[in-house]
Amino acid sequence: QVQLVESGGGLVQPGESLRLSCAASGFTFSVYAMYWYRQAPGKERELVAEITSPSGTTNYADSVKGRFTISRDNAKNTVYLQMNSLKPEDTAVYFCKAEGQRYGYWGQGTQVTVTS
């Protein structure tokens, strides 16, 4: 059974940091590209960051460049999103996604709220 389980969300103040994790199981994690998306209330889901496999090439949305870092640990079947200098506009539900040549999978999401 395929599972993507996000964790690490929470309530923080502007300028603080959070580290999201997405633990994968049920598929060959190491060959899948991994993505973090987010969806704020009333807005469409948007791509935040991606990391390919096996090269580990990363790409970021302009809004998070220089503040967020995506990484993966293939030994642990986990992808991370380190979020620094958080802003109120980063408030959203964050989802991880696995995408292979034939199949794609989504996690259930974790809430991140940035407010003073």
C-alpha positions in Angstrom: 0.0 0.0 0.0 1.4 3.3 -1.1 1.6 6.0 1.6 3.0 9.5 1.9 2.8 10.9 5.4 3.7 14.5 6.0 4.7 15.8 9.4 6.3 18.9 11.0 3.7 21.5 10.3 2.6 23.9 13.0 2.0 27.4 14.2 5.0 29.8 14.1 5.7 33.5 14.1 7.1 35.4 11.1 10.8 34.9 10.7 10.8 31.5 12.4 11.6 28.1 10.8 10.0 24.7 10.3 11.1 21.5 8.8 8.5 19.4 7.1 9.1 15.7 6.5 7.3 13.3 4.1 7.8 9.6 4.8 7.1 7.3 1.8 6.3 3.6 1.7 4.9 1.1 -0.7 6.9 2.1 -3.8 10.5 2.5 -4.9 11.1 5.9 -3.5 14.6 6.3 -4.9 13.4 6.4 -8.5 10.6 8.9 -8.0 10.9 12.7 -8.3 9.5 14.3 -5.2 7.6 17.6 -4.9 6.3 19.9 -2.2 3.1 21.8 -3.0 1.0 24.1 -0.9 -2.6 25.3 -1.0 -3.8 28.4 0.9 -7.5 28.9 1.6 -9.3 30.1 -1.5 -6.2 29.6 -3.7 -5.1 26.9 -6.1 -2.5 24.4 -5.2 1.0 25.6 -6.2 4.3 24.0 -6.6 6.8 25.0 -4.0 9.9 22.8 -4.6 11.0 19.7 -6.4 13.9 17.3 -6.3 14.7 14.8 -9.0 16.2 11.4 -8.7 18.8 10.2 -9.0 20.6 13.5 -9.7 19.0 15.4 -6.9 18.4 18.5 -9.0 16.3 21.0 -7.2 13.9 23.8 -8.3 11.9 26.3 -6.3 9.1 28.7 -6.8 10.3 32.2 -6.9 8.4 33.1 -3.8 10.5 30.7 -1.7 13.9 30.8 -3.3 16.6 31.5 -0.8 14.3 30.6 2.2 13.3 27.0 1.6 15.4 24.0 0.9 14.2 20.6 -0.4 16.2 17.5 0.3 15.8 13.7 0.3 17.2 10.7 2.1 16.7 7.7 -0.1 17.9 5.4 2.7 15.0 6.6 4.8 12.5 7.0 2.0 11.9 10.6 3.2 11.8 14.0 1.6 12.2 17.2 3.6 11.4 20.8 3.3 13.4 23.2 5.4 11.5 26.5 5.7 13.4 29.5 7.0 12.4 33.1 7.4 8.7 32.2 7.2 6.2 34.8 6.2 2.4 35.0 6.8 1.9 34.4 3.1 3.5 31.0 3.5 0.5 29.9 5.5 -1.0 26.9 3.7 -1.5 23.2 3.8 1.7 21.6 2.5 1.5 18.4 0.5 4.2 16.1 -0.8 3.9 14.3 -4.1 5.8 11.5 -5.6 5.9 11.3 -9.4 7.3 8.4 -11.4 7.1 7.5 -15.1 3.7 5.9 -14.7 2.2 6.8 -11.3 1.9 9.7 -9.0 1.0 9.8 -5.4 -0.1 12.5 -2.9 0.1 12.8 0.8 -2.7 14.1 3.0 -1.0 17.4 3.8 0.2 19.2 6.9 -0.9 22.7 8.0 1.6 25.5 8.3 0.4 28.7 9.9 2.6 31.8 10.2 1.1 34.5 12.3 2.2 37.1 14.9 
